[in-house]
Each structure stands twice: as structure tokens, then as C-alpha cells.
């Protein structure tokens, strides 16, 4: 079976869903392509200065076999920021 990758660009401003629950998730990459730091929450609401910090200007967070999380992923930024998301 072929792996289908999904690529999205999301404008985040405040608490925003980056990825929904996905029991089939094998991998995800979240890249902060903007000028404002991103805070990621796994399975809960995202907020400033809480959770996993992804630095602005290309910082990234990878979900793979060693830290596989299949639940909802949310992100927070204090100003509109472009986030790139890839999942398979």
C-alpha cells in the first residue's frame, strides 16, 4: 500500500488546530515558517509559553516512530504566522 502524504499551510493566530486525531498517523512534521514562535499542545488546547516551543524562522517538530502521537495537535502564536504541516 502506498503512503499518501498530506501537506498543508496554515495561518495560525491564537489557538488553532494543526492536525486532527488520526489513528493512521505514522509521521508528521510541523515547520514554523513565520516570524513568531509557535507553541504546540498534544491532545489539549494550545497557549502561550506552554507545551512544545517551535522557534520562528524555520524551527520544526517531528513526530515519528520514536514519539508517535496520533491525537489532536493544536498550535498557538501571538500573531499571524505561517505553519507548514506534513502528515502521513
N, CA, C and O atoms as a MOPAC input file, in Angstrom:
PM7 MOZYME 1SCF
protein

 N      0.82700 1    -1.16100 1     0.00000 1
 C      0.00000 1     0.00000 1     0.00000 1
 C      0.88400 1     1.24100 1     0.00000 1
 O      1.84300 1     1.32000 1     0.76800 1
 N      0.56900 1     2.20600 1    -0.85400 1
 C      1.33700 1     3.44600 1    -0.94700 1
 C      0.99200 1     4.37100 1     0.21300 1
 O     -0.13800 1     4.39000 1     0.70100 1
 N      1.97800 1     5.12700 1     0.63800 1
 C      1.77000 1     6.11200 1     1.68900 1
 C      1.35800 1     7.42100 1     1.02900 1
 O      2.02600 1     7.89900 1     0.11100 1
 N      0.26500 1     7.99400 1     1.49500 1
 C     -0.21100 1     9.25200 1     0.96800 1
 C      0.15400 1    10.36300 1     1.94900 1
 O     -0.34500 1    10.39900 1     3.07400 1
 N      1.02000 1    11.25700 1     1.51600 1
 C      1.41500 1    12.38600 1     2.35700 1
 C      0.45500 1    13.54500 1     2.12900 1
 O      0.04200 1    13.80900 1     1.00000 1
 N      0.10800 1    14.22700 1     3.20100 1
 C     -0.74800 1    15.40700 1     3.13200 1
 C      0.08600 1    16.60200 1     3.57000 1
 O      0.68700 1    16.58700 1     4.64400 1
 N      0.12300 1    17.63800 1     2.73400 1
 C      0.88900 1    18.85200 1     3.02000 1
 C     -0.09300 1    20.01500 1     3.11100 1
 O     -0.94600 1    20.18300 1     2.24000 1
 N      0.02900 1    20.81900 1     4.17200 1
 C     -0.85600 1    21.97000 1     4.34200 1
 C     -0.06300 1    23.16400 1     4.84600 1
 O      0.93800 1    23.02000 1     5.54900 1
 N     -0.53000 1    24.33100 1     4.47300 1
 C     -0.00300 1    25.57600 1     5.02000 1
 C     -1.13700 1    26.20000 1     5.82700 1
 O     -2.23800 1    26.38800 1     5.30800 1
 N     -0.87300 1    26.52200 1     7.09100 1
 C     -1.90900 1    27.00800 1     7.99100 1
 C     -1.47700 1    28.35600 1     8.56100 1
 O     -0.34600 1    28.50900 1     9.02300 1
 N     -2.37200 1    29.31600 1     8.52600 1
 C     -2.11600 1    30.59200 1     9.19000 1
 C     -2.62600 1    30.47400 1    10.61700 1
 O     -3.82400 1    30.30500 1    10.84800 1
 N     -1.71200 1    30.56500 1    11.56600 1
 C     -2.06000 1    30.40400 1    12.97900 1
 C     -2.04500 1    31.77000 1    13.65100 1
 O     -1.08700 1    32.53200 1    13.51700 1
 N     -3.11500 1    32.06900 1    14.37100 1
 C     -3.19300 1    33.27300 1    15.18300 1
 C     -4.05100 1    32.91000 1    16.38200 1
 O     -5.27000 1    32.79200 1    16.25300 1
 N     -3.45200 1    32.73500 1    17.52400 1
 C     -4.09100 1    32.21700 1    18.74500 1
 C     -4.15900 1    30.69100 1    18.65500 1
 O     -3.37300 1    30.09100 1    17.92200 1
 N     -5.07100 1    30.05500 1    19.37600 1
 C     -5.17300 1    28.59300 1    19.43300 1
 C     -5.83400 1    28.05600 1    18.17000 1
 O     -6.97600 1    28.40500 1    17.87200 1
 N     -5.11900 1    27.20200 1    17.41900 1
 C     -5.58900 1    26.69800 1    16.12900 1
 C     -5.26300 1    25.21500 1    16.00200 1
 O     -4.19500 1    24.77300 1    16.42600 1
 N     -6.18200 1    24.44300 1    15.42000 1
 C     -5.89900 1    23.02600 1    15.17200 1
 C     -4.90300 1    22.90200 1    14.02200 1
 O     -5.12200 1    23.43600 1    12.93400 1
 N     -3.80500 1    22.18900 1    14.27800 1
 C     -2.82100 1    21.91200 1    13.23400 1
 C     -3.10800 1    20.57100 1    12.57300 1
 O     -3.03000 1    20.44800 1    11.35100 1
 N     -3.44200 1    19.56100 1    13.38700 1
 C     -3.79000 1    18.22600 1    12.87700 1
 C     -4.90000 1    17.63200 1    13.74200 1
 O     -4.83900 1    17.72500 1    14.96800 1
 N     -5.91300 1    17.02500 1    13.12300 1
 C     -6.95600 1    16.34900 1    13.90000 1
 C     -6.45800 1    14.98500 1    14.37900 1
 O     -5.38000 1    14.53600 1    13.98800 1
 N     -7.24900 1    14.33400 1    15.22600 1
 C     -6.95100 1    12.94200 1    15.59700 1
 C     -6.77000 1    12.13700 1    14.32100 1
 O     -7.50600 1    12.33100 1    13.35300 1
 N     -5.79500 1    11.23500 1    14.31200 1
 C     -5.60200 1    10.36300 1    13.14700 1
 C     -4.99900 1     9.04400 1    13.61300 1
 O     -3.78600 1     8.96000 1    13.80800 1
 N     -5.83100 1     8.00200 1    13.79800 1
 C     -5.30700 1     6.71300 1    14.25200 1
 C     -4.36000 1     6.06100 1    13.24800 1
 O     -3.65200 1     5.11400 1    13.59000 1
 N     -4.34200 1     6.56000 1    12.00900 1
 C     -3.45700 1     6.01100 1    10.97400 1
 C     -2.13600 1     6.77300 1    10.85000 1
 O     -1.28400 1     6.41000 1    10.04000 1
 N     -1.96700 1     7.81600 1    11.64200 1
 C     -0.76000 1     8.64300 1    11.53600 1
 C      0.48900 1     7.80600 1    11.77600 1
 O      0.57000 1     7.04600 1    12.74100 1
 N      1.46500 1     7.95900 1    10.87600 1
 C      2.76500 1     7.31100 1    11.01900 1
 C      3.88000 1     8.33400 1    11.19200 1
 O      4.94500 1     8.03200 1    11.73100 1
 N      3.61400 1     9.54800 1    10.72300 1
 C      4.64700 1    10.57800 1    10.72600 1
 C      3.97900 1    11.94600 1    10.58300 1
 O      2.95300 1    12.07000 1     9.91400 1
 N      4.54900 1    12.95300 1    11.19800 1
 C      4.11800 1    14.33200 1    10.97600 1
 C      5.30600 1    15.26200 1    11.17700 1
 O      6.17800 1    15.01100 1    12.00900 1
 N      5.32300 1    16.32200 1    10.41200 1
 C      6.34900 1    17.35300 1    10.53200 1
 C      5.65300 1    18.70200 1    10.55600 1
 O      4.86300 1    19.01900 1     9.66600 1
 N      5.94800 1    19.49400 1    11.57400 1
 C      5.38400 1    20.83300 1    11.71600 1
 C      6.54500 1    21.81700 1    11.65800 1
 O      7.46800 1    21.74700 1    12.46900 1
 N      6.49500 1    22.73700 1    10.69200 1
 C      7.57000 1    23.70700 1    10.49200 1
 C      7.00500 1    25.11200 1    10.67900 1
 O      6.00300 1    25.47800 1    10.06500 1
 N      7.66100 1    25.89000 1    11.53500 1
 C      7.26200 1    27.27200 1    11.77200 1
 C      7.99200 1    28.15100 1    10.77000 1
 O      9.16200 1    28.48600 1    10.95600 1
 N      7.29400 1    28.51600 1     9.71500 1
 C      7.88300 1    29.30200 1     8.63500 1
 C      7.68200 1    30.80100 1     8.84200 1
 O      8.01600 1    31.60300 1     7.97000 1
 N      7.14100 1    31.17100 1     9.98800 1
 C      6.80900 1    32.56500 1    10.24700 1
 C      7.81000 1    33.29100 1    11.12200 1
 O      8.91900 1    32.81500 1    11.36700 1
 N      7.38600 1    34.46800 1    11.59100 1
 C      8.24800 1    35.33900 1    12.37800 1
 C      7.91900 1    35.32200 1    13.86300 1
 O      8.53100 1    36.06500 1    14.63100 1
 N      6.96800 1    34.49200 1    14.28800 1
 C      6.54300 1    34.41300 1    15.68300 1
 C      6.70100 1    32.98000 1    16.17500 1
 O      6.39400 1    32.04100 1    15.44000 1
 N      7.17500 1    32.79500 1    17.40700 1
 C      7.31800 1    31.44200 1    17.95700 1
 C      5.96400 1    30.74900 1    18.03900 1
 O      4.93500 1    31.38600 1    18.25900 1
 N      5.98600 1    29.43400 1    17.85800 1
 C      4.79400 1    28.58400 1    17.90400 1
 C      4.88200 1    27.69500 1    19.13900 1
 O      5.95400 1    27.18300 1    19.46000 1
 N      3.76600 1    27.51100 1    19.83200 1
 C      3.68100 1    26.57800 1    20.95800 1
 C      2.69200 1    25.48300 1    20.57200 1
 O      1.55000 1    25.76600 1    20.21200 1
 N      3.14100 1    24.22300 1    20.65100 1
 C      2.33000 1    23.06900 1    20.26300 1
 C      1.81800 1    22.36700 1    21.50900 1
 O      2.53900 1    22.20300 1    22.49400 1
 N      0.55000 1    21.95300 1    21.44400 1
 C     -0.06100 1    21.15400 1    22.50800 1
 C     -0.54900 1    19.83700 1    21.90200 1
 O     -1.21500 1    19.82700 1    20.86700 1
 N     -0.21400 1    18.74400 1    22.55100 1
 C     -0.63900 1    17.41600 1    22.10700 1
 C     -1.86000 1    16.99900 1    22.91100 1
 O     -1.75900 1    16.72400 1    24.10700 1
 N     -3.01800 1    16.95300 1    22.25400 1
 C     -4.23500 1    16.47700 1    22.89300 1
 C     -4.97300 1    17.48800 1    23.73800 1
 O     -5.94000 1    17.12900 1    24.41000 1
 N     -4.55100 1    18.74800 1    23.72800 1
 C     -5.23600 1    19.76400 1    24.53700 1
 C     -5.14800 1    21.11200 1    23.82800 1
 O     -4.56500 1    21.22200 1    22.74900 1
 N     -5.73400 1    22.13400 1    24.44800 1
 C     -5.68000 1    23.47900 1    23.88200 1
 C     -4.25000 1    24.01200 1    23.98400 1
 O     -3.52300 1    23.70400 1    24.92900 1
 N     -3.86800 1    24.81000 1    23.00200 1
 C     -2.53000 1    25.40300 1    22.99500 1
 C     -2.59100 1    26.81100 1    23.59200 1
 O     -3.59600 1    27.50800 1    23.46000 1
 N     -1.51000 1    27.21300 1    24.24300 1
 C     -1.44300 1    28.54200 1    24.86500 1
 C     -0.00600 1    29.05100 1    24.84100 1
 O      0.93700 1    28.27700 1    24.67800 1
 N      0.14500 1    30.34700 1    25.00400 1
 C      1.46900 1    30.97500 1    25.01100 1
 C      2.32900 1    30.41600 1    26.13600 1
 O      1.85300 1    30.20100 1    27.25100 1
 N      3.59000 1    30.18800 1    25.83100 1
 C      4.58900 1    29.76400 1    26.81700 1
 C      4.24200 1    28.44900 1    27.51000 1
 O      4.64300 1    28.22500 1    28.65300 1
 N      3.50100 1    27.58200 1    26.82700 1
 C      3.13000 1    26.28100 1    27.39500 1
 C      3.21200 1    25.22600 1    26.29900 1
 O      2.76400 1    25.46700 1    25.17800 1
 N      3.76900 1    24.08100 1    26.60000 1
 C      3.85600 1    23.00000 1    25.62700 1
 C      5.20700 1    22.95600 1    24.94500 1
 O      6.23500 1    23.27600 1    25.54200 1
 N      5.18900 1    22.55700 1    23.69500 1
 C      6.41800 1    22.39100 1    22.90800 1
 C      6.64500 1    23.66000 1    22.09800 1
 O      5.81900 1    24.03500 1    21.26600 1
 N      7.78400 1    24.32000 1    22.35200 1
 C      8.10000 1    25.55900 1    21.62600 1
 C      8.79100 1    25.21800 1    20.31400 1
 O      9.73400 1    24.42800 1    20.28000 1
 N      8.30600 1    25.82700 1    19.23200 1
 C      8.93300 1    25.70400 1    17.91000 1
 C      9.33200 1    27.11900 1    17.50300 1
 O      8.47900 1    27.96900 1    17.25000 1
 N     10.61900 1    27.35300 1    17.44500 1
 C     11.13000 1    28.69600 1    17.16600 1
 C     10.73400 1    29.19000 1    15.78300 1
 O     10.53300 1    28.40100 1    14.86000 1
 N     10.62400 1    30.50100 1    15.65500 1
 C     10.28700 1    31.11900 1    14.37000 1
 C     11.43000 1    30.96800 1    13.38500 1
 O     12.54500 1    30.61400 1    13.76500 1
 N     11.15000 1    31.23900 1    12.11800 1
 C     12.18400 1    31.22900 1    11.09700 1
 C     12.65300 1    29.85300 1    10.68300 1
 O     13.80500 1    29.70500 1    10.27400 1
 N     11.80600 1    28.83500 1    10.77200 1
 C     12.17100 1    27.50100 1    10.28300 1
 C     12.30700 1    26.43200 1    11.33900 1
 O     12.67400 1    25.30300 1    11.01300 1
 N     12.02200 1    26.74300 1    12.60400 1
 C     12.04100 1    25.71200 1    13.63300 1
 C     11.02700 1    24.61700 1    13.29800 1
 O     10.02000 1    24.88000 1    12.64100 1
 N     11.29500 1    23.38400 1    13.75100 1
 C     10.39300 1    22.28800 1    13.40300 1
 C     10.22200 1    21.29900 1    14.54900 1
 O     11.04000 1    21.22100 1    15.46600 1
 N      9.12900 1    20.54800 1    14.46200 1
 C      8.85200 1    19.46400 1    15.40500 1
 C      8.42400 1    18.26100 1    14.58900 1
 O      7.51100 1    18.34800 1    13.76700 1
 N      9.09400 1    17.12800 1    14.82200 1
 C      8.83600 1    15.91000 1    14.06600 1
 C      8.20700 1    14.85600 1    14.96800 1
 O      8.65600 1    14.63200 1    16.09200 1
 N      7.16900 1    14.21800 1    14.46100 1
 C      6.54300 1    13.07600 1    15.12900 1
 C      6.84900 1    11.85600 1    14.26900 1
 O      6.49200 1    11.80900 1    13.09100 1
 N      7.51700 1    10.86400 1    14.87100 1
 C      7.90100 1     9.67100 1    14.12100 1
 C      7.70000 1     8.43300 1    15.00300 1
 O      7.01800 1     8.51500 1    16.02500 1
 N      8.26600 1     7.31900 1    14.63400 1
 C      8.05600 1     6.05800 1    15.36400 1
 C      8.54100 1     6.11600 1    16.80800 1
 O      8.03700 1     5.37000 1    17.64700 1
 N      9.49800 1     6.97400 1    17.12000 1
 C     10.02700 1     7.02600 1    18.49400 1
 C      9.17700 1     7.88100 1    19.43500 1
 O      9.29300 1     7.75000 1    20.65400 1
 N      8.32700 1     8.75300 1    18.89100 1
 C      7.46700 1     9.59800 1    19.72800 1
 C      6.06100 1     9.71600 1    19.12900 1
 O      5.42500 1    10.76600 1    19.22200 1
 N      5.59100 1     8.64200 1    18.52300 1
 C      4.34300 1     8.65100 1    17.75600 1
 C      3.15500 1     9.08100 1    18.60600 1
 O      2.85100 1     8.46600 1    19.62800 1
 N      2.49000 1    10.14400 1    18.17000 1
 C      1.28000 1    10.65400 1    18.81800 1
 C      0.20800 1    10.74000 1    17.75100 1
 O      0.41100 1    11.38700 1    16.72300 1
 N     -0.93300 1    10.09700 1    17.97600 1
 C     -1.98500 1    10.01800 1    16.96700 1
 C     -3.18900 1    10.90200 1    17.28300 1
 O     -4.17500 1    10.90600 1    16.54700 1
 N     -3.10200 1    11.64700 1    18.37700 1
 C     -4.21500 1    12.51000 1    18.77900 1
 C     -4.18100 1    13.87100 1    18.11500 1
 O     -3.37900 1    14.13600 1    17.22000 1
 N     -5.07700 1    14.72400 1    18.58400 1
 C     -5.22700 1    16.07800 1    18.06900 1
 C     -4.00500 1    16.91800 1    18.45300 1
 O     -3.49900 1    16.82600 1    19.57100 1
 N     -3.54400 1    17.73600 1    17.50200 1
 C     -2.40000 1    18.61800 1    17.73200 1
 C     -2.84400 1    20.04900 1    17.44500 1
 O     -3.36900 1    20.34700 1    16.37300 1
 N     -2.62300 1    20.92900 1    18.42300 1
 C     -3.01000 1    22.32400 1    18.29300 1
 C     -1.77900 1    23.21100 1    18.42900 1
 O     -0.77800 1    22.81700 1    19.02800 1
 N     -1.86500 1    24.40100 1    17.87000 1
 C     -0.76100 1    25.33700 1    17.94700 1
 C     -1.23000 1    26.71500 1    18.35700 1
 O     -2.38300 1    27.08000 1    18.12900 1
 N     -0.33000 1    27.48900 1    18.96800 1
 C     -0.63600 1    28.85100 1    19.39800 1
 C      0.49400 1    29.77800 1    18.98900 1
 O      1.66900 1    29.46000 1    19.17100 1
 N      0.13300 1    30.91800 1    18.44000 1
 C      1.07200 1    32.01400 1    18.22600 1
 C      0.38900 1    33.30100 1    18.65200 1
 O     -0.83900 1    33.38100 1    18.68500 1
 N      1.18200 1    34.29900 1    18.97400 1
 C      0.62700 1    35.57500 1    19.39900 1
 C      0.26900 1    36.49500 1    18.25300 1
 O     -0.42100 1    37.49400 1    18.46000 1
 N      0.72400 1    36.18300 1    17.04100 1
 C      0.42000 1    36.97200 1    15.84300 1
 C      0.34700 1    36.01900 1    14.65700 1
 O      0.90000 1    34.92100 1    14.70800 1
 N     -0.32000 1    36.42500 1    13.60900 1
 C     -0.49100 1    35.56000 1    12.43300 1
 C      0.86400 1    35.04900 1    11.94000 1
 O      1.77100 1    35.83000 1    11.65100 1
 N      0.98100 1    33.74500 1    11.85400 1
 C      2.23500 1    33.07900 1    11.48200 1
 C      1.93200 1    31.92200 1    10.54700 1
 O      0.94200 1    31.21600 1    10.73900 1
 N      2.77100 1    31.71700 1     9.53200 1
 C      2.57900 1    30.63500 1     8.57300 1
 C      3.23800 1    29.36000 1     9.08200 1
 O      4.44000 1    29.33600 1     9.34400 1
 N      2.43700 1    28.29200 1     9.22300 1
 C      2.91400 1    26.99500 1     9.68400 1
 C      2.73600 1    25.98000 1     8.56300 1
 O      1.66300 1    25.89300 1     7.96600 1
 N      3.77500 1    25.22000 1     8.28000 1
 C      3.71400 1    24.16500 1     7.26600 1
 C      3.57500 1    22.81900 1     7.98200 1
 O      4.31200 1    22.53500 1     8.92600 1
 N      2.63000 1    21.99600 1     7.52900 1
 C      2.34400 1    20.72100 1     8.18200 1
 C      2.35400 1    19.61100 1     7.13700 1
 O      1.70400 1    19.72600 1     6.09800 1
 N      3.08800 1    18.54200 1     7.41200 1
 C      3.10300 1    17.34900 1     6.56300 1
 C      2.74700 1    16.15500 1     7.44800 1
 O      3.23500 1    16.03400 1     8.57100 1
 N      1.89500 1    15.27900 1     6.92800 1
 C      1.48100 1    14.09300 1     7.69200 1
 C      1.30400 1    12.92000 1     6.74600 1
 O      0.84500 1    13.07200 1     5.61400 1
 N      1.67800 1    11.74900 1     7.23800 1
 C      1.30400 1    10.50000 1     6.57800 1
 C      1.16100 1     9.42500 1     7.59800 1
 O      0.84800 1     8.28500 1     7.25400 1

